[in-house]
Amino acid sequence: MKYYLIVGEASGDLHASNLMKALKLADPEAEFRFFGGDLMTQIGGTRVKHYKELAYMGFIPVLLHLRTIFANMKQCKEDVVNWNPDVLILVDYPGFNLSIAKYVKAHTSIPIYYYISPKIWAWKEYRIKNIRRDVDELFSILPFEVEFYRKHHYPIHYVGNPCVDAVDTFIRSTQRNFEEFIKENNLSEKPIIALLAGSRKQEIKDNLPDMIRAASRMEGYQLVLAGAPGIDMSYYEPFINGTLVKIVFGQTYPLLRVAEAALVTSGTATLETALFRVPQVVCYHTPIGKVISFLRRHVLKVPYISLVNLIAGKEVVRELVADTMTVENMECELYSLLFDKNVRQQMLDEYDRIINILGSAGASERAAQQMIELLRNSR
């Protein structure tokens, strides 16, 4: 069968490449054409455009590149229709993908599958109308989304979470322990506090300085920063020069495997930290903190920003966001995780419950098998 996939960022490239791998195993004659990245290209098929040519973040960059964005959408719509795949698979990236879905649904009979649901449960809930109209099947990686879509009378498939797959594969394939990690990275023998300050420059700029100040007050620990992919060492230097912070690149999982605790900027990293059973504090600074806190309470539809708490359905990890993210608050929470055995153990017990909720590894394989079965049954 012919599969057309569209992703718009690095995480989508990763998850889509794993899905393509699984589709190939279940359908040896699979043909791929895609808007995607390097990982998808390694699996095979034809890349029409790299996702880096699509990704514009923030109001001003989007405004400045509107002509390019519309040209990319036009090219994508025409290319999907001309290639006429057996299925169009959209991966996250709702601003772009829902527009493509609307066009393809209106002009063709190509089935449209969505892998990794748009996070409309957080905001823009009105998009459910577009999804119900334009998307034939939706495959979710977050268990709480099943109930959300059920309330909107739109059944979806929960296939498991790819982070479980990635962490499980890493743990089974890698035996490096603490001693080997510190030796390879020229670190001391002190226990490690991991700093995961985000993957974008603005996040790093806003979060890292205060994270360093708070963690530096923990005597007897060394601070190790996980360098983000695509961010040069030169960008980090102004933040870590004159501190005792060490930085490692391409080693987030090895770092989490040996860390005693972590300060983490919200995102997928919060869930990965939980899967490695590392006690954490979620830290997310924003300018005009009080205004953002107000908007968070009155605009966002969910009570939490971290995947850990959303999956648990309660506050398992402390979220210090906007005006609550202060050095003093971070220091207090981090101290409790390191030195209060009861607080630490309670978080670890909740992590175990979350891991049980997420289910076993194999999300990509389950998604691929369900997609192929649905396609064959519809013929």
Number of C-alpha atoms within 10 A of each C-alpha: 16 14 20 23 25 30 30 25 20 17 14 23 24 17 24 28 23 22 23 24 20 20 25 18 14 14 15 10 11 16 18 21 23 26 24 29 25 14 16 28 18 10 16 16 16 15 19 15 17 20 20 14 14 19 17 17 8 8 8 10 11 14 11 11 13 13 10 13 18 12 12 16 17 13 13 20 18 14 15 22 16 9 12 16 19 16 20 25 25 29 25 23 18 20 10 20 20 20 14 23 26 17 16 20 16 12 10 11 12 18 19 22 20 25 26 22 20 23 14 17 18 15 13 13 13 10 16 17 11 13 20 16 13 21 21 15 20 24 25 22 21 19 19 17 21 17 13 15 17 11 10 11 10 15 16 19 17 20 25 24 21 22 19 21 16 16 18 16 12 14 14 8 9 9 9 12 11 15 12 11 16 17 11 8 11 10 16 12 13 12 16 23 27 28 28 27 28 24 17 12 15 10 16 23 17 16 22 25 15 20 25 22 16 21 23 18 13 15 8 10 17 20 22 21 25 22 23 21 11 10 14 11 13 8 12 18 11 11 16 16 10 8 11 12 18 18 19 15 15 11 15 19 18 20 25 24 21 20 23 18 23 28 28 26 27 23 16 15 22 24 22 20 27 22 21 21 21 24 24 27 24 25 27 27 22 17 10 10 15 14 12 17 16 12 11 18 12 10 13 17 14 13 14 20 19 23 19 28 20 19 21 19 13 12 16 22 21 17 23 20 22 20 16 17 20 19 16 13 16 23 19 12 20 24 16 13 22 18 10 11 10 11 14 17 13 13 20 19 12 20 24 13 13 21 18 10 15 21 14 14 19 17 24 25 21 18 23 23 17 15 20 16 11 12 14 10 8 8 5
